[in-house]
Amino acid sequence: MRTLKSTAAVAAVTGAMALAGVLGTAGTAGAAPAGSVASVEAAGAGQVQAAADYSRKVWKTVNHRTGPSGDYEAIGKLYADRYYTVRCWRVGESVTAEGTTNNVWILARNDSGRWGYSSAIYFSGNKYADLPASARC
């Protein structure tokens, strides 16, 4: 019985240490550019956690803007058939295009290195460009 408890305790401590190591290094591969969304507040915890970056494909050229609406300044374009670094999604202005209506916008980095928003309609994948629910801006 003592051996079983000791083994379980070692496994629990080892698992906790591994999880802490993963959480402690998530999103630290590179510094976020000035003016970008670099962190996300953990819900209800009051802690700030580094945001993760993902790679997503744009299937049709789309405007890239400073905010999640057509009213925001256009800062460039994201071009069709290319992959871009994206960080998160947020709800914004509804856009209807290509027979689909969607109000989700993706925070992406353009070719100039600027972060901005583009409608998720133009990204491959589901309504959220296949980003996880936890990747909300």
C-alpha positions, 0 to 999 in steps of 0.5 A: 500500500505504501508503494502505491501511495508513493508512486501516485505521489511521484506521478502527481508531482511529475505531472504538475512539474511538466504542466508548469514547464509547458505553461511557463514557456507557452508563447515565449518563442519571440517577443510580440511587436509593439502595438500588438496584442501580446497577452490574454487575461485568464478568465476570473483568475486576474493573471496575464498569460502569453498568447499563442501564435498559429499559422492559418491560410487565407483563401481569398485576398482580404483587407487588413485593418486596425480593428474588427470592422470595415470602419477601421483604417486599412493597413494592407492586405492578406493575400490568397493562398498564403499562410499568415501568423494569427494570434486570436479571434474576436467578435466584430462587425458582421460581414457577408461575402461568398454566400456566408455571413460571419462576425468573427475577425482574426488578428493576423500579422501582415507581410510588413509585420503589422498586426491587424484584423481581417474577416474570418470568412477569408481564412480556411477552416471553420467560422473561427479559422479553426482557432481554439475557443481559448484563442479569443482576443 
